[in-house]
Each structure stands twice: as structure tokens, then as C-alpha cells.
Amino acid sequence: MFTGIIEELGKVTNLRSDSVTISCKTVLEGTRIGDSIAVNGVCLTVVDLKPDSFTADVSQESFRVSALKDLKTGDFVNLERALAVNGRLGGHFVSGHVDGRGKILSVIKNNEFYDLKIELEEKLIKYCVHKGSVAIDGISLTIAKVDSRTINSAIIPHTFENTNLKYLKTGSFVNIETDILAKYVEKFLLTRDNRSGIDLEFLQRNGF
């Protein structure tokens, strides 16, 4: 489990069809082989450690559903170690299991902030709500606006300068993980043995 608060930017030094090696420093502290590190929001398992890098296996499924397949040697990636039990949950619950990809439509500077607009697959947009949470390349962000196929988020200067957002351009693909709590609510409401009386009609009737 992760929080979406990026600890460090790493640099891809080797990329194969089944693994990735990333040069970094901060996330290596206390890390052991077998530990999990989120790479652009994708939970990967460390299989080799060096003083200045780690290597993780990447399954074909991870490449298929995520934007990891778009990476190149030299690219910068967002890194976060798994949440410690006694750690602060500064962002939101992020599992590291990416739901799909999003396409950056625009990144516009607005004074010191940045307005980010991303197009999502239709299957993902239903889990996005105004003021809700979403993980974009592993970054916990708040949705400022949502419509039928796009979401907007206001990026603070600190987040922009300390993540890979500053390297992304219009047309770039990013990993998207929607809020896992929304999926649990959907599952609960759709299950046949829901006897609570709470359903979609009830929620709509009460302003949700």
C-alpha cells in the first residue's frame, strides 16, 4: 500500500522486456530484496539491489495495462516506498495496481500553479468525482473538474518540480489508479445480497 506522496525521482538506466533498472538514492534506504516500490504508480518488487540503483521484474500484464511500456532509458520516474504501518497517510490509499492509462491533453501554467487536463478511458471516468482522489503516475492528486471523458487537477509548484510531471508533454501517457474506495462502494451496491436499502437510487435521492 502506498500514499501517492512521491519520495524521489529515479532515472531508468536499463529497460528490458521483463525488468527495469532505476538509478536512485532515497528509496534505497532501508529497502531489501523482495520489498515493494511504486514506479510511476506501479507496484514492483525489488529483485536486485546496488548502492545506487535497484532492479525490479515487470510482468507482461504490467506492461500491457500501464504506461511503463512507453518508458525509455534515461526517462525519469516517480518513486515511493510502501507505506510503513507507523507512517503518515499524506495522500490517499494507493494500491499500486494501475487501472489503465490516461493521455495528457494539456499542462498550462496558471501563475505559480499548473492546470493538468487528462483524457481517461471510459471505464475509468465513472470512478472520478469532483474533489475526489486519483493517482496519476503514482502521484496523489485531487480532481478539480470532471466531465464525460476528462479530469482536471491543479498542481502545486512543489509537486510539479519534484515529480516527473515537469518532463511530460501533451500526448504523453500516464498511469491511472482510481480511488479503491469507489470500487468497493460500487461492488457493495451491485451485489445481490445488499440488504441495507442503500442503492444508487437512494444515493441520488439524497444528493450524492
C-alpha positions in Angstrom: 0.0 0.0 0.0 1.2 3.5 -0.9 0.1 7.1 -0.3 0.8 8.8 -3.6 3.4 11.1 -2.0 6.4 10.8 -4.2 9.7 10.4 -2.4 12.2 10.7 -5.2 12.7 11.0 -9.0 14.6 8.0 -10.3 16.2 7.5 -13.7 15.7 4.5 -15.9 19.2 3.1 -16.7 18.2 -0.3 -18.2 14.9 -1.5 -19.6 14.2 -5.0 -20.8 11.1 -6.9 -21.8 10.8 -8.3 -18.3 12.6 -5.9 -15.9 13.6 -2.3 -15.3 16.7 -0.9 -13.5 16.4 2.5 -11.9 19.1 4.8 -10.6 18.1 6.4 -7.3 19.1 7.1 -3.7 16.4 8.0 -1.2 14.1 4.9 -1.7 17.1 2.6 -1.3 17.3 3.5 2.4 16.0 0.5 4.4 15.0 -1.4 1.3 15.6 -5.1 0.9 15.2 -7.6 -1.9 11.5 -8.5 -2.0 10.3 -5.1 -0.9 7.8 -3.1 -3.0 8.5 0.2 -4.7 5.9 2.1 -6.7 7.4 3.2 -10.1 5.1 5.8 -11.7 2.4 4.3 -9.5 3.0 0.6 -10.5 3.9 -1.6 -7.5 7.1 -3.5 -8.4 9.1 -6.0 -6.4 12.8 -5.3 -5.9 14.9 -8.3 -7.1 18.3 -6.8 -7.1 20.0 -4.0 -5.1 23.1 -1.9 -5.8 24.4 1.0 -3.8 22.8 3.5 -6.3 20.1 1.5 -8.1 17.5 -1.3 -7.9 16.1 -3.7 -10.4 12.5 -4.9 -10.5 10.8 -7.6 -12.5 7.9 -6.3 -14.7 5.3 -8.7 -15.9 3.8 -8.6 -19.4 0.4 -7.7 -17.7 2.0 -4.7 -16.1 3.4 -3.6 -19.4 0.1 -4.2 -21.1 -2.1 -2.1 -18.8 0.3 0.6 -17.8 2.4 3.3 -19.4 5.6 1.5 -18.4 5.7 0.2 -22.0 6.3 3.8 -23.1 9.4 4.3 -20.9 12.9 4.7 -22.5 16.4 4.6 -21.0 17.1 8.0 -19.5 13.4 8.7 -18.5 12.7 10.0 -15.0 10.1 8.1 -12.9 8.3 8.8 -9.7 9.3 6.5 -6.8 7.7 5.7 -3.5 8.4 3.0 -1.0 5.5 1.0 0.5 3.7 2.7 3.4 5.1 1.8 6.8 2.5 0.9 9.5 3.6 3.9 11.6 3.8 6.3 8.6 1.6 9.3 7.8 -1.0 8.9 5.1 -0.4 12.2 3.4 -2.2 11.4 0.2 -4.8 8.7 -0.1 -4.9 4.9 -0.3 -2.9 3.8 -3.4 -2.5 0.1 -4.1 0.0 0.3 -6.9 -2.4 -1.7 -9.1 -2.9 0.5 -12.1 -6.3 0.5 -13.7 -5.2 1.9 -17.1 -3.6 4.8 -18.9 -4.6 8.4 -19.3 -3.5 10.8 -22.1 -2.3 14.3 -21.2 -4.3 16.9 -23.2 -2.7 20.0 -21.7 -0.4 21.3 -18.9 -1.0 25.1 -18.5 0.9 27.3 -16.1 -1.5 29.4 -14.1 0.5 31.9 -12.0 2.6 29.6 -9.8 0.3 26.6 -10.3 -0.3 24.3 -13.2 -3.6 23.1 -14.6 -3.4 19.5 -15.8 -6.0 18.0 -18.1 -6.1 14.3 -18.8 -8.3 12.1 -21.0 -9.3 8.8 -19.4 -10.6 5.6 -20.8 -14.4 5.5 -20.5 -14.3 2.6 -18.0 -12.3 4.7 -15.5 -14.1 8.0 -15.6 -17.0 6.7 -13.6 -14.8 6.3 -10.5 -13.7 10.0 -10.7 -15.7 12.7 -8.8 -15.2 16.4 -8.1 -12.8 16.8 -5.2 -12.1 13.1 -5.2 -8.7 11.5 -5.3 -6.8 9.9 -8.2 -3.3 8.6 -8.6 -1.6 9.9 -11.8 1.8 8.2 -12.4 1.6 7.4 -8.7 1.0 11.0 -7.6 -1.9 11.5 -5.3 -4.0 14.4 -6.8 -7.3 16.0 -6.2 -9.8 16.2 -9.1 -10.8 19.8 -9.6 -13.1 19.1 -12.6 -14.5 16.0 -14.3 -16.6 15.5 -17.4 -17.6 12.6 -19.6 -14.0 11.7 -20.6 -11.6 14.1 -18.9 -10.4 15.2 -15.5 -8.6 18.4 -14.4 -6.2 18.8 -11.5 -4.4 21.8 -10.1 -0.8 21.0 -9.5 1.1 22.9 -6.7 4.7 24.1 -7.6 6.3 21.6 -5.2 4.5 18.6 -6.8 5.3 19.9 -10.3 9.1 20.4 -9.6 9.6 17.2 -7.6 7.8 14.7 -9.8 8.0 13.6 -13.5 5.2 16.0 -14.3 7.7 18.6 -15.4 9.0 16.3 -18.1 5.7 15.2 -19.5 4.2 16.8 -22.6 0.9 17.0 -24.4 0.2 13.5 -25.8 2.2 11.7 -23.1 0.6 8.7 -21.4 0.4 8.3 -17.7 -0.7 5.6 -15.3 -4.1 6.0 -13.7 -5.3 4.3 -10.5 -8.7 5.4 -9.4 -9.8 5.5 -5.8 -10.1 2.0 -4.5 -12.8 3.1 -2.0 -15.1 3.9 -5.0 -14.6 0.4 -6.4 -15.6 -1.1 -3.0 -18.7 1.1 -2.9 -19.7 0.1 -6.4 -19.2 -3.6 -5.6 -21.3 -3.3 -2.5 -24.1 -1.6 -4.3 -24.2 -4.1 -7.1 -24.0 -7.2 -5.1 -27.2 -9.2 -4.9 -27.2 -9.7 -1.1 -27.1 -6.0 -0.3 -29.9 -5.7 2.3 -29.0 -2.3 3.7 -31.5 -0.5 1.5 -28.7 1.7 0.2 -28.6 1.7 -3.6 -27.9 4.1 -6.4 -31.4 5.4 -6.3 -31.1 6.1 -2.6 -27.8 7.9 -3.0 -29.2 10.1 -5.9 -32.3 10.9 -3.9 -30.2 12.1 -1.0 -27.9 14.3 -3.1 -25.0 12.1 -3.8 
